[in-house]
Amino acid sequence: MDVLAGLLEGPRARGAFMIRACFEPPWSVRIADEAPVSVMIAVHGDAWIVPQDPDGTPRGDHPPRLIRPGDVAIARGPDHYVVAGDPATAPFAEIGPGQRCAPLNGAPAGHYADLGLRAWGQRDGSVQMLIGTYQMRGEITGRLLDALPPLLVLPTEVWDCPLTPFLAEEINKDEPGQEVVLDRLLDLLLIAALRAWFSRPEAAAPAWYRAMGDPVVGPVLRLLQDDPAHPWTVASLAAKAGVSRAALARRFSDLVGEPPMTYLTGWRLALAADLLRDSDQTIASIARKVGYGSAFALSSAFKREYGVSPQEHRTGAS
């Protein structure tokens, strides 16, 4: 499996929260919904995104980012952030879990309100943004979340998003199956944006992603990803790579940040988590598919990694 495909095959929005947000300066909204990932596209007017610490103070390690019309921003939860016309403007509202809106700083109730079909904010606002939010962590694989910075911005100078006009049109429709159309559009938008971002030299890709280019570790990673059910050992992987066990173990740990068998366990469990979420296969069948001899063996490893049983994970993702 192509490593990028393996990373990006996970997004599966289900009833995603998608809106066209409209504002008139001065405007500012604090986002504290703790959704795993939100995608924002500026359509008309500029916006600042200000990452925050839990106490509401701006994060010193992540400065405010300006997005202009056509730019795409991806914010990773559960971090909070402010979206505003001016980073110095205090928020007039806070969006909490479940997309509940509460007024802030003396703003009257209804200052930002439901404007009808997937539209929110201030009627006839001159600033408009398209926003799509994954509601549950189970909709995004953990490996993808771990690969993302708290906030990334793709300006139109480096990636002119071809999906923006289509999304802007579809978000205003109310036709049969429209929610599914929007879910898939959000998935495609996220995948396309991340593919563009990973190609950028400034992208802080995870160690295992960078290691794919190594002549020894890269092929070993592909073996593990392509056939996780195989009873791999460090010795068998070293033989495939044409190096000694010690050399592979040292090089793999140096480049990936963990030993080969630890990486394999994490990959197997990530695949199991996705299969539990996206299929009706039995736990025993999933266990065999990802390299565990029984449902009990998978359940034990899964609970150590995720803190819940496979069945609890499946129920929570449904």
Secondary structure by P-SEA (a helix, b strand, c coil): ccaaaaaccccccccccccbbbbcccbbbbbcccccbbbbbbccbbbbbbbbcccccccccccbbbbcccbbbbbbccbbbbbcccccccccbbbcccbbbbbcccccccccccccccccccccccbbbbbbbbcccccccaaaaaacccccccccccccccaaaaaaaaaaccccaaaaaaaaaaaaaaaaaaaaaaacccccccccccccccaaaaaaaaaaaacccccccaaaaaaaacccaaaaaaaaaaaccccaaaaaaaaaaaaaaaaaacccccaaaaaaaaccccaaaaaaaaaaaccccaaaaaaaac
